[in-house]
Amino acid sequence: MNRIFKKSIELNMKIEKFLDTISEGMILFEKEINAYLSGDMDTFKDTMKRVCDLESEADNLETEIKINLYKFMLLPDTRADVLSLIKSLDDVIDALEEISKDFGIQKPRFPEELHKDLNALVSSSLEAADSLLLAARAFFNEVHLVSAHTSKVKFYEHETDIIEDKIEDKIFNGDNCKDLAEKMQLKEFVNKIAGIADEAEIIGDKLTIFTIKREI
């Protein structure tokens, strides 16, 4: 193993907990959207609350990690890279919370013919984010594995784009959405969900640069 923090078990554990928290949030987010589309509002509300709670927990862990980073003799450039990565990863669970709240407040009405595609969009976008988390874990523990995971991020981001285009075509050219305002609302939700994969790709590219710097 090539751990970046060889002398700090505490810091390694906090980072692992931080990544686990984001991962749990992603699992719950998928459950939440499935519940929403199936009309199970009790499960939707419960999982939405849990996603929001995990977002708060991730914020607290981010702060603790930042404080701990300054206790160790890292090169300033390395510390800056780690801080940037942690902040970017926190943006992922922030996005999950934002989308969850938007569903709860706006209550968009997705036609049933779009449910399967929307579930596929959520799954693909979260696969990109999950591959990003695996890349981040590799960066902290086994840096030589980073590129294998960031390649999967790009694959799932591309798959997400394909599904996103398919859904938008059905929204604007199908028979179930008549009102333009409703079409635009649904498009916005689709774009936000697909945006999780876009963000994962951006962070993955950043992580690739950080990895190259570590290996120089």
C-alpha atoms as one frame of an Amber mdcrd trajectory, in Angstrom:
protein
   0.000   0.000   0.000   1.098   3.551  -0.717  -0.818   5.566   1.847  -0.586
   9.332   1.608  -0.921   9.679   5.406   1.283   6.900   6.703   1.588   8.286
  10.229  -2.012   9.251  10.877  -4.485   6.471  11.515  -6.981   9.073  12.750
  -6.854  11.113   9.556  -7.088   8.022   7.365 -10.143   6.904   9.318 -11.822
  10.304   8.970 -11.268  10.294   5.217 -12.634   6.742   4.946 -15.670   7.778
   6.993 -16.144  10.832   4.773 -16.096   8.681   1.620 -18.401   6.119   3.241
 -20.865   8.887   4.108 -21.018  10.072   0.508 -21.409   6.486  -0.699 -24.295
   5.880   1.707 -25.917   9.098   0.541 -25.763   7.878  -3.048 -27.392   4.548
  -2.171 -30.198   6.341  -0.334 -30.640   8.847  -3.152 -31.311   6.060  -5.637
 -33.784   4.479  -3.214 -35.417   7.863  -2.720 -35.978   8.527  -6.430 -37.306
   5.001  -6.962 -39.765   5.573  -4.112 -40.829   8.946  -5.522 -41.557   7.538
  -8.979 -43.485   4.597  -7.541 -45.602   6.940  -5.422 -44.239   5.682  -2.070
 -44.051   9.115  -0.466 -43.406   7.828   3.062 -40.226   6.102   1.930 -39.334
   9.113  -0.197 -39.610  11.511   2.743 -37.702   9.182   5.053 -34.823   8.652
   2.644 -34.729  12.352   1.729 -34.269  13.219   5.414 -31.503  10.653   5.712
 -29.729  12.067   2.640 -29.908  15.541   4.190 -28.557  14.209   7.491 -25.661
  12.548   5.687 -24.896  15.789   3.853 -24.563  17.530   7.229 -22.361  14.711
   8.509 -20.142  14.992   5.423 -19.794  18.746   6.008 -18.682  18.124   9.591
 -16.188  15.489   8.487 -14.852  17.826   5.795 -14.151  20.445   8.462 -12.466
  17.898  10.747 -10.293  16.653   7.878  -9.217  20.188   7.020  -8.198  20.849
  10.613  -6.311  17.552  10.863  -4.468  18.165   7.608  -2.654  21.133   9.132
  -1.337  18.966  11.973   0.823  16.891   9.661   4.004  17.749   7.837   2.617
  17.605   4.329   4.127  19.661   1.559   1.890  22.718   0.991   1.179  21.647
  -2.580   0.081  18.157  -1.501  -2.074  19.576   1.263  -3.736  21.962  -1.184
  -4.508  19.068  -3.550  -6.077  17.013  -0.760  -8.133  19.962   0.457  -9.361
  20.632  -3.075 -10.292  16.987  -3.573 -12.201  16.762  -0.288 -14.112  19.965
  -1.080 -14.994  18.710  -4.567 -16.200  15.359  -3.231 -18.382  17.165  -0.716
 -20.014  18.962  -3.648 -21.322  15.569  -4.830 -23.404  14.935  -1.723 -24.408
  18.615  -1.703 -25.906  18.019  -5.155 -27.793  14.951  -3.913 -29.312  16.993
  -1.109 -30.267  19.835  -3.462 -31.973  17.509  -5.951 -33.749  15.688  -3.113
 -35.144  18.934  -1.731 -36.208  20.047  -5.213 -38.187  16.830  -5.643 -39.795
  17.367  -2.243 -40.734  20.992  -2.917 -41.585  21.048  -6.632 -43.014  17.515
  -6.897 -42.423  17.146 -10.661 -44.861  14.840 -12.464 -42.834  12.490 -14.636
 -45.015  10.491 -17.055 -44.917   6.766 -16.334 -43.281   6.072 -19.697 -40.219
   7.977 -18.450 -39.837   6.160 -15.138 -37.654   3.340 -16.443 -35.374   5.758
 -18.265 -35.171   8.087 -15.286 -34.210   5.219 -12.976 -31.550   4.242 -15.520
 -30.298   7.843 -15.557 -30.013   7.893 -11.762 -28.225   4.540 -11.759 -25.743
   5.528 -14.481 -24.986   8.911 -12.943 -24.392   7.327  -9.536 -22.160   4.670
 -11.123 -19.948   7.515 -12.322 -19.897   9.009  -8.838 -19.215   5.615  -7.257
 -16.264   5.054  -9.603 -15.001   8.478  -8.543 -15.137   7.442  -4.876 -13.150
   4.312  -5.713 -10.597   6.506  -7.479 -10.403   8.759  -4.416  -9.875   5.785
  -2.112  -7.091   4.612  -4.430  -5.501   8.067  -4.373  -5.190   7.905  -0.599
  -4.184   4.247  -0.357  -3.127   2.636  -3.665  -2.368   5.415  -6.104  -1.507
   3.071  -8.999  -5.207   2.085  -9.231  -6.549   5.609  -9.745  -6.524   5.581
 -13.544  -8.521   2.346 -13.745 -11.349   3.939 -11.765 -11.259   7.336 -13.492
 -11.618   5.524 -16.834 -14.886   4.058 -15.554 -16.015   7.538 -14.488 -15.693
   8.672 -18.100 -17.494   5.575 -19.374 -20.485   6.078 -17.101 -20.561   9.819
 -17.776 -20.875   9.060 -21.492 -23.613   6.496 -20.834 -25.427   9.076 -18.727
 -25.296  11.585 -21.583 -26.930   9.047 -23.903 -29.766   8.356 -21.466 -30.184
  12.081 -20.778 -30.626  12.816 -24.491 -33.123   9.963 -24.818 -35.254  11.282
 -21.957 -35.191  14.847 -23.242 -36.304  13.648 -26.668 -39.275  11.868 -25.093
 -40.119  14.935 -22.990 -40.225  17.319 -25.921 -41.385  15.003 -28.694 -43.570
  12.523 -26.843 -47.314  12.729 -26.222 -47.402  12.783 -22.419 -46.069  16.298
 -21.771 -48.175  19.038 -23.374 -47.317  22.111 -21.328 -44.011  23.828 -22.206
 -43.422  24.945 -18.609 -43.827  21.361 -17.415 -41.442  20.139 -20.121 -38.831
  22.674 -19.007 -39.273  21.649 -15.367 -38.745  17.971 -16.188 -35.734  18.833
 -18.347 -34.202  20.737 -15.424 -34.531  17.726 -13.126 -33.054  15.432 -15.765
 -30.120  17.827 -16.244 -29.469  18.021 -12.503 -29.400  14.235 -12.121 -27.117
  13.874 -15.141 -25.019  16.667 -13.675 -23.850  14.295 -10.931 -21.960  12.307
 -13.581 -20.654  15.508 -15.180 -19.315  16.651 -11.812 -17.770  13.236 -11.201
 -15.903  13.481 -14.513 -14.615  16.977 -13.685 -13.377  15.814 -10.285 -11.914
  12.679 -11.868  -9.877  14.822 -14.272  -8.649  16.879 -11.336  -7.768  13.700
  -9.451  -5.759  12.468 -12.440  -3.612  15.608 -12.252  -3.140  15.189  -8.495
  -2.090  11.584  -9.078   0.497  12.551 -11.684   1.932  15.098  -9.246   2.201
  12.412  -6.546   4.070  10.087  -8.861   6.618  12.646 -10.063
